[in-house]
Amino acid sequence: MDLIKQYNEKELTITVKDKIDTITAPDFENEIMDEMGKFDSLIIDFTDLEYISSAGLRVLVITEKELKPQNIPFLIKVNDIIKEILVMSGFDRILNIE
């Protein structure tokens, strides 16, 4: 997993490349949780992600549950491969994907 964090004012974009699996998902979650309270908007950029496991999907749901009560916008930018995984798993109905 290759991860880059970039702030634009109070908007955080986390770009993730390669893959998120059971080994890398805890690191992915820690990177997001370390930034909680520092941003007003979160974008996860998966446009160059090749694979996401159920452990990675779990991190997205946890993040959504954390941000939704605070009304913090959370967008996930995806490529066709990741979109297919999110649609097949039904996560496209609970997550804001583009």
N, CA, C and O atoms as a DFTB+ gen file, in Angstrom:
392 C
 N C O
     1  1       0.848      -1.179       0.000
     2  2       0.000       0.000       0.000
     3  2       0.887       1.232       0.000
     4  3       1.813       1.350       0.803
     5  1       0.594       2.133      -0.898
     6  2       1.287       3.413      -0.988
     7  2       0.250       4.484      -0.661
     8  3      -0.776       4.575      -1.335
     9  1       0.506       5.294       0.367
    10  2      -0.489       6.246       0.843
    11  2       0.124       7.637       0.945
    12  3       1.223       7.809       1.473
    13  1      -0.607       8.631       0.430
    14  2      -0.176      10.026       0.486
    15  2      -1.326      10.859       1.047
    16  3      -2.468      10.729       0.607
    17  1      -1.017      11.716       2.023
    18  2      -2.012      12.629       2.603
    19  2      -1.697      14.044       2.139
    20  3      -0.549      14.484       2.176
    21  1      -2.745      14.753       1.697
    22  2      -2.579      16.141       1.262
    23  2      -3.732      16.973       1.795
    24  3      -4.897      16.598       1.671
    25  1      -3.390      18.105       2.390
    26  2      -4.401      19.048       2.852
    27  2      -4.525      20.194       1.871
    28  3      -3.527      20.680       1.338
    29  1      -5.759      20.625       1.635
    30  2      -6.074      21.846       0.919
    31  2      -6.981      22.619       1.871
    32  3      -8.187      22.379       1.928
    33  1      -6.385      23.552       2.621
    34  2      -7.096      24.196       3.729
    35  2      -7.470      23.106       4.732
    36  3      -6.591      22.450       5.291
    37  1      -8.778      22.908       4.964
    38  2      -9.251      21.905       5.924
    39  2      -9.812      20.666       5.233
    40  3     -10.469      19.842       5.869
    41  1      -9.551      20.532       3.920
    42  2      -9.979      19.341       3.184
    43  2      -8.791      18.399       3.052
    44  3      -7.739      18.775       2.537
    45  1      -8.974      17.170       3.526
    46  2      -7.907      16.169       3.461
    47  2      -8.195      15.185       2.335
    48  3      -9.290      14.631       2.243
    49  1      -7.208      14.978       1.487
    50  2      -7.270      13.939       0.466
    51  2      -6.222      12.882       0.805
    52  3      -5.040      13.182       0.975
    53  1      -6.685      11.647       0.898
    54  2      -5.786      10.522       1.118
    55  2      -5.800       9.685      -0.154
    56  3      -6.817       9.092      -0.513
    57  1      -4.664       9.647      -0.823
    58  2      -4.528       8.880      -2.056
    59  2      -3.868       7.548      -1.717
    60  3      -2.810       7.503      -1.089
    61  1      -4.513       6.466      -2.143
    62  2      -3.994       5.133      -1.853
    63  2      -3.786       4.387      -3.175
    64  3      -4.673       4.327      -4.026
    65  1      -2.587       3.824      -3.312
    66  2      -2.242       3.060      -4.514
    67  2      -1.894       1.634      -4.111
    68  3      -1.697       1.338      -2.932
    69  1      -1.824       0.775      -5.085
    70  2      -1.470      -0.634      -4.913
    71  2      -2.667      -1.414      -4.391
    72  3      -3.631      -1.611      -5.131
    73  1      -2.638      -1.870      -3.125
    74  2      -3.764      -2.661      -2.615
    75  2      -3.940      -2.442      -1.122
    76  3      -3.007      -2.074      -0.408
    77  1      -5.169      -2.681      -0.674
    78  2      -5.482      -2.690       0.751
    79  2      -6.017      -4.079       1.052
    80  3      -7.060      -4.486       0.539
    81  1      -5.280      -4.805       1.895
    82  2      -5.681      -6.161       2.257
    83  2      -5.658      -6.302       3.782
    84  3      -5.545      -5.305       4.496
    85  1      -5.765      -7.515       4.273
    86  2      -5.815      -7.723       5.728
    87  2      -4.529      -7.276       6.412
    88  3      -4.548      -6.924       7.591
    89  1      -3.436      -7.284       5.701
    90  2      -2.166      -6.852       6.293
    91  2      -2.057      -5.331       6.323
    92  3      -1.579      -4.772       7.311
    93  1      -2.486      -4.656       5.270
    94  2      -2.321      -3.203       5.190
    95  2      -3.521      -2.412       5.721
    96  3      -3.386      -1.220       5.998
    97  1      -4.681      -3.040       5.867
    98  2      -5.889      -2.336       6.333
    99  2      -5.695      -1.665       7.698
   100  3      -6.146      -0.531       7.864
   101  1      -5.048      -2.303       8.684
   102  2      -4.842      -1.609       9.963
   103  2      -4.023      -0.319       9.817
   104  3      -4.304       0.673      10.491
   105  1      -3.022      -0.332       8.948
   106  2      -2.235       0.882       8.706
   107  2      -3.098       1.955       8.044
   108  3      -3.013       3.131       8.399
   109  1      -3.923       1.550       7.087
   110  2      -4.844       2.468       6.420
   111  2      -5.777       3.109       7.446
   112  3      -5.978       4.323       7.439
   113  1      -6.342       2.290       8.322
   114  2      -7.237       2.804       9.363
   115  2      -6.500       3.772      10.290
   116  3      -7.032       4.831      10.622
   117  1      -5.294       3.423      10.709
   118  2      -4.518       4.295      11.595
   119  2      -4.204       5.637      10.941
   120  3      -4.243       6.676      11.601
   121  1      -3.896       5.617       9.656
   122  2      -3.606       6.871       8.937
   123  2      -4.828       7.795       8.935
   124  3      -4.684       9.009       9.084
   125  1      -6.017       7.234       8.770
   126  2      -7.241       8.039       8.797
   127  2      -7.515       8.527      10.216
   128  3      -7.779       9.711      10.424
   129  1      -7.456       7.630      11.182
   130  2      -7.784       7.984      12.565
   131  2      -6.815       9.019      13.136
   132  3      -7.203       9.838      13.969
   133  1      -5.560       8.984      12.694
   134  2      -4.576       9.975      13.144
   135  2      -4.953      11.391      12.727
   136  3      -4.527      12.357      13.360
   137  1      -5.744      11.522      11.671
   138  2      -6.133      12.839      11.156
   139  2      -7.499      13.317      11.671
   140  3      -7.877      14.466      11.443
   141  1      -8.229      12.453      12.354
   142  2      -9.567      12.829      12.837
   143  2      -9.491      14.103      13.680
   144  3      -8.613      14.260      14.529
   145  1     -10.436      15.004      13.420
   146  2     -10.488      16.271      14.121
   147  2      -9.671      17.369      13.463
   148  3      -9.727      18.523      13.889
   149  1      -8.918      17.028      12.436
   150  2      -8.064      18.011      11.765
   151  2      -8.642      18.502      10.440
   152  3      -8.133      19.461       9.859
   153  1      -9.710      17.845       9.956
   154  2     -10.257      18.197       8.647
   155  2     -11.759      18.434       8.727
   156  3     -12.444      17.950       9.628
   157  1     -12.255      19.215       7.729
   158  2     -13.689      19.489       7.600
   159  2     -14.310      18.699       6.454
   160  3     -15.529      18.696       6.284
   161  1     -13.467      18.030       5.668
   162  2     -13.922      17.258       4.518
   163  2     -12.848      16.213       4.224
   164  3     -11.652      16.492       4.319
   165  1     -13.295      14.994       3.861
   166  2     -12.348      13.914       3.584
   167  2     -12.631      13.305       2.221
   168  3     -13.765      12.953       1.895
   169  1     -11.572      13.191       1.439
   170  2     -11.639      12.512       0.149
   171  2     -10.637      11.367       0.190
   172  3      -9.462      11.566       0.499
   173  1     -11.111      10.172      -0.124
   174  2     -10.226       9.024      -0.284
   175  2     -10.133       8.777      -1.780
   176  3     -11.140       8.518      -2.438
   177  1      -8.928       8.857      -2.313
   178  2      -8.713       8.693      -3.752
   179  2      -8.179       7.287      -4.034
   180  3      -7.021       6.971      -3.763
   181  1      -9.059       6.460      -4.586
   182  2      -8.714       5.087      -4.948
   183  2      -8.558       4.928      -6.461
   184  3      -8.626       3.806      -6.964
   185  1      -8.354       6.009      -7.188
   186  2      -8.306       5.905      -8.651
   187  2      -7.133       5.054      -9.134
   188  3      -7.177       4.521     -10.243
   189  1      -6.081       4.917      -8.315
   190  2      -4.940       4.071      -8.684
   191  2      -4.835       2.829      -7.797
   192  3      -3.796       2.169      -7.771
   193  1      -5.912       2.510      -7.073
   194  2      -5.918       1.314      -6.237
   195  2      -6.263       0.101      -7.093
   196  3      -7.165       0.160      -7.929
   197  1      -5.543      -0.997      -6.883
   198  2      -5.757      -2.205      -7.678
   199  2      -6.675      -3.216      -7.000
   200  3      -7.322      -4.018      -7.674
   201  1      -6.734      -3.181      -5.655
   202  2      -7.493      -4.202      -4.928
   203  2      -7.826      -3.688      -3.533
   204  3      -7.020      -2.997      -2.910
   205  1      -9.022      -4.031      -3.045
   206  2      -9.398      -3.751      -1.666
   207  2     -10.116      -4.983      -1.115
   208  3     -11.044      -5.502      -1.736
   209  1      -9.680      -5.439       0.045
   210  2     -10.284      -6.619       0.671
   211  2     -11.426      -6.190       1.585
   212  3     -11.700      -5.001       1.744
   213  1     -12.083      -7.174       2.178
   214  2     -13.157      -6.870       3.129
   215  2     -12.619      -6.096       4.329
   216  3     -13.348      -5.306       4.929
   217  1     -11.367      -6.311       4.683
   218  2     -10.765      -5.547       5.786
   219  2     -10.661      -4.067       5.420
   220  3     -10.862      -3.200       6.270
   221  1     -10.354      -3.783       4.179
   222  2     -10.306      -2.398       3.715
   223  2     -11.690      -1.779       3.660
   224  3     -11.868      -0.610       4.001
   225  1     -12.677      -2.567       3.227
   226  2     -14.062      -2.075       3.197
   227  2     -14.543      -1.749       4.606
   228  3     -15.274      -0.780       4.811
   229  1     -14.130      -2.559       5.572
   230  2     -14.489      -2.320       6.969
   231  2     -13.979      -0.953       7.431
   232  3     -14.683      -0.241       8.148
   233  1     -12.768      -0.585       7.027
   234  2     -12.204       0.720       7.388
   235  2     -13.063       1.848       6.819
   236  3     -13.270       2.864       7.483
   237  1     -13.562       1.677       5.603
   238  2     -14.417       2.701       4.998
   239  2     -15.721       2.870       5.776
   240  3     -16.186       3.992       5.979
   241  1     -16.308       1.755       6.208
   242  2     -17.559       1.812       6.974
   243  2     -17.313       2.469       8.336
   244  3     -18.111       3.293       8.782
   245  1     -16.219       2.107       8.989
   246  2     -15.880       2.722      10.279
   247  2     -15.706       4.232      10.114
   248  3     -16.181       5.010      10.941
   249  1     -15.027       4.639       9.048
   250  2     -14.810       6.061       8.783
   251  2     -16.133       6.772       8.546
   252  3     -16.364       7.856       9.083
   253  1     -17.000       6.168       7.744
   254  2     -18.333       6.737       7.481
   255  2     -19.106       6.906       8.783
   256  3     -19.719       7.950       9.004
   257  1     -19.086       5.902       9.640
   258  2     -19.817       5.967      10.915
   259  2     -19.250       7.038      11.840
   260  3     -19.985       7.625      12.634
   261  1     -17.971       7.292      11.743
   262  2     -17.325       8.326      12.556
   263  2     -17.677       9.729      12.063
   264  3     -17.908      10.633      12.866
   265  1     -17.716       9.906      10.749
   266  2     -17.894      11.239      10.158
   267  2     -19.351      11.661       9.995
   268  3     -19.664      12.847      10.093
   269  1     -20.237      10.712       9.750
   270  2     -21.639      11.045       9.465
   271  2     -22.309      11.850      10.586
   272  3     -22.955      12.854      10.287
   273  1     -22.186      11.456      11.867
   274  2     -22.836      12.242      12.926
   275  2     -22.294      13.674      13.040
   276  3     -22.968      14.562      13.562
   277  1     -21.074      13.883      12.545
   278  2     -20.460      15.208      12.596
   279  2     -20.739      16.017      11.327
   280  3     -20.271      17.147      11.187
   281  1     -21.503      15.429      10.409
   282  2     -21.821      16.060       9.122
   283  2     -20.570      16.472       8.340
   284  3     -20.549      17.517       7.689
   285  1     -19.537      15.642       8.413
   286  2     -18.307      15.902       7.665
   287  2     -18.399      15.155       6.333
   288  3     -18.549      13.933       6.311
   289  1     -18.310      15.893       5.221
   290  2     -18.382      15.246       3.910
   291  2     -17.267      14.207       3.726
   292  3     -16.114      14.436       4.093
   293  1     -17.642      13.067       3.151
   294  2     -16.719      11.955       2.928
   295  2     -16.985      11.385       1.545
   296  3     -18.042      10.807       1.290
   297  1     -16.010      11.555       0.652
   298  2     -16.136      11.119      -0.734
   299  2     -15.031      10.118      -1.050
   300  3     -13.886      10.283      -0.629
   301  1     -15.390       9.083      -1.793
   302  2     -14.411       8.088      -2.227
   303  2     -14.371       8.108      -3.750
   304  3     -15.358       7.785      -4.411
   305  1     -13.217       8.491      -4.301
   306  2     -13.028       8.480      -5.751
   307  2     -12.499       7.106      -6.135
   308  3     -11.524       6.625      -5.559
   309  1     -13.151       6.473      -7.120
   310  2     -12.804       5.091      -7.466
   311  2     -12.556       4.917      -8.955
   312  3     -12.986       5.726      -9.777
   313  1     -11.858       3.849      -9.276
   314  2     -11.720       3.417     -10.670
   315  2     -12.763       2.327     -10.920
   316  3     -13.528       1.992     -10.017
   317  1     -12.803       1.785     -12.100
   318  2     -13.821       0.783     -12.440
   319  2     -13.696      -0.496     -11.614
   320  3     -14.705      -1.099     -11.246
   321  1     -12.460      -0.914     -11.322
   322  2     -12.246      -2.149     -10.555
   323  2     -12.805      -2.003      -9.138
   324  3     -13.530      -2.874      -8.657
   325  1     -12.465      -0.904      -8.480
   326  2     -12.910      -0.689      -7.100
   327  2     -14.409      -0.411      -7.070
   328  3     -15.103      -0.833      -6.145
   329  1     -14.909       0.297      -8.080
   330  2     -16.351       0.554      -8.141
   331  2     -17.115      -0.762      -8.218
   332  3     -18.137      -0.929      -7.552
   333  1     -16.628      -1.687      -9.022
   334  2     -17.292      -2.982      -9.150
   335  2     -17.337      -3.720      -7.808
   336  3     -18.355      -4.318      -7.460
   337  1     -16.247      -3.678      -7.066
   338  2     -16.205      -4.315      -5.745
   339  2     -17.221      -3.657      -4.806
   340  3     -17.944      -4.349      -4.090
   341  1     -17.274      -2.328      -4.810
   342  2     -18.206      -1.614      -3.932
   343  2     -19.665      -1.873      -4.314
   344  3     -20.524      -2.013      -3.443
   345  1     -19.935      -1.936      -5.603
   346  2     -21.298      -2.209      -6.064
   347  2     -21.701      -3.649      -5.734
   348  3     -22.801      -3.881      -5.234
   349  1     -20.828      -4.608      -6.006
   350  2     -21.142      -6.013      -5.736
   351  2     -21.375      -6.269      -4.247
   352  3     -22.189      -7.116      -3.878
   353  1     -20.668      -5.544      -3.408
   354  2     -20.809      -5.733      -1.959
   355  2     -21.933      -4.878      -1.366
   356  3     -22.258      -5.011      -0.186
   357  1     -22.524      -4.004      -2.180
   358  2     -23.608      -3.142      -1.702
   359  2     -23.119      -1.895      -0.982
   360  3     -23.930      -1.124      -0.468
   361  1     -21.831      -1.685      -0.937
   362  2     -21.277      -0.533      -0.237
   363  2     -21.550       0.777      -0.970
   364  3     -21.460       1.851      -0.374
   365  1     -21.879       0.696      -2.246
   366  2     -22.212       1.905      -3.001
   367  2     -23.494       2.554      -2.477
   368  3     -23.753       3.725      -2.754
   369  1     -24.289       1.806      -1.728
   370  2     -25.532       2.355      -1.178
   371  2     -25.316       3.096       0.142
   372  3     -26.162       3.887       0.558
   373  1     -24.183       2.838       0.797
   374  2     -23.940       3.504       2.076
   375  2     -22.755       4.472       2.032
   376  3     -22.579       5.290       2.936
   377  1     -21.956       4.373       0.987
   378  2     -20.806       5.255       0.853
   379  2     -20.991       6.175      -0.345
   380  3     -21.630       5.806      -1.331
   381  1     -20.431       7.369      -0.253
   382  2     -20.500       8.338      -1.338
   383  2     -19.312       8.105      -2.276
   384  3     -18.185       8.500      -1.978
   385  1     -19.585       7.455      -3.415
   386  2     -18.501       7.158      -4.361
   387  2     -18.682       7.947      -5.639
   388  3     -19.791       8.306      -6.036
   389  1     -17.546       8.203      -6.268
   390  2     -17.537       8.987      -7.525
   391  2     -16.588       8.322      -8.488
   392  3     -16.413       8.797      -9.610
